[in-house]
Amino acid sequence: MSRRASSRRTFLKNSAAISLGFTGLQSFLWKGCEESSTAVMKKVNLPYGPMLTDPKGMLRLPEGFTYQIISQVGDVMTDGFFTPGLPDGMATFDAGNGKTIIVRNHELISKDFGPFGEQNELLSHVPKHKVYDMGSAAVRCKGGTTTLVYDENTGKLESSWLSLVGTIRNCAGGKTPWGSWITCEETFVNVSKNLKKEHGFNFEVPATLTPSIVDAIPLKAMGRFNHEAVCVDPVTNIVYQTEDRNDSSIYRFLPNEKGNLKAGGKLQSLVVKDQKTIDTRNWKNIAMPTKKRLEVEWVDLENVNPKVDELRYQAQRKGAAIFARGEGMWFGNGEVYFACTSGGQKKYGQVFRYVPSPYEGTARAKEQPATLELFLEPNDKELLQYCDNLTVAPWGDIIMCEDRARPNIVGVTPQGEMYKVAENVGTPSEFAGGVFSPSGKTFFVNIQHAGMTLAITGPWDRMGNS
């Protein structure tokens, strides 16, 4: 038995309820024949209870839950730089003794508040060789990542520092099994009078307790496009990637060496078997019905570092499926979950589930192909609107951040019930980067335009033990 097959057997044994739960999810949300993806509003259960009024007027949570702001734009970090604005995707890593390392993106362009201050007065404090692209006096590349160390025992932020600098619009990314964060540039811009390097790449940032700025090495073999998020299969080390375009592709990167993305590899795009260039968006016709698993193939891409933003068109000429703004992505329950923020008949968003083949990434995958399923398209903004970043909770629920003016954090249980985790009532800004600590005791999330990172604690295990 292959390692993948063994892993899948263990998963099926331990989490059969989860697979059954998503069948329940569909029956809970959908009414009518299987060829329809139109949702009918149903009562949404609140397993944590109703949202309570926040005396501070910022965040509504269920009873027993509390939040604290652990980091905010403009705070001076341990290394002397300022906490940058627009925090986005994040991942957490176990540092032992109750301490959690958080690596956090910042989706910054030149006009935004960055780590160097209003007038970039601290820019000279960064060694030039550590800056991917210095830009120019008119256009500074302020994107990158910061790293934080949080102590769950005390509920305090211990330290924070700049860990990657000189990139643009670091939106989401993904955690690797070998202890690093892949941060993604959600942009595609060329060298110009203001930019010294091309942008539109992924970069790797190790999770460490030692404050340092990583050497900014673009992972060019993973492709140049308008990146959003990635996730890594811990068994195969295959990396899956989303693209934030209205007509995007889903990509797969097969590394030459496990745990070493800098060693290069092969980039591919997802094709639904026997349905070339299927339009999964359901904007005009329902090409992707719910409750239906479709077999998947992958096609190789050659020119993975194009000079114009056309990688998805190369993929589509080879039959790749079309998606509506692929955004949040997470590997959990042995499967890949990803959000398409503007997908669905009413463009309120979709969530897909990809089940890898037991022989994923090998020639034997034809014997038992991977499958793709649309399992969530509510078409009702009272249930879910513009799902963006998502994560898989320790007990198997999907937890989603909405990208709208007054967003919610929304959960989906294995029994198929949708519920609210939190409501942003304080500032018209999306939630971003929601992720649990390794212990599962704390949920970290950003309120992006307010520049805040929050730690939410409470009886999370109520769901895990229910």
Secondary structure by P-SEA (a helix, b strand, c coil): ccaaaaaaaaaaaacaaaaaaaaaaaaaccccccccccccccccccccccbbbbccccccccccbbbbbccccccccccccccccccccbbbbbccccbbbbbbbbbcccccccccccccccccccccccccccccccccccccbbbbbbbcccccccccccccccccccccccccccbbbbbbccccccccccccccccbbbbbbbcccccccccccccccccccccbbbbccccccccccccccbbbbbbbbcccccccccbbbbbbbbccccccccccccccccccccbbbbbbbbbbcccccccccaaaaaaaabbbbbcccccccccccbbbbbbccccccccbbbbbbbbcccccccccccbbbbbbbccccccccccccccbbbbcccbbbbbbbbccccccccccccbbbbbcccccccccccccccccccccbbbbbccccbbbbbbbccccccccc
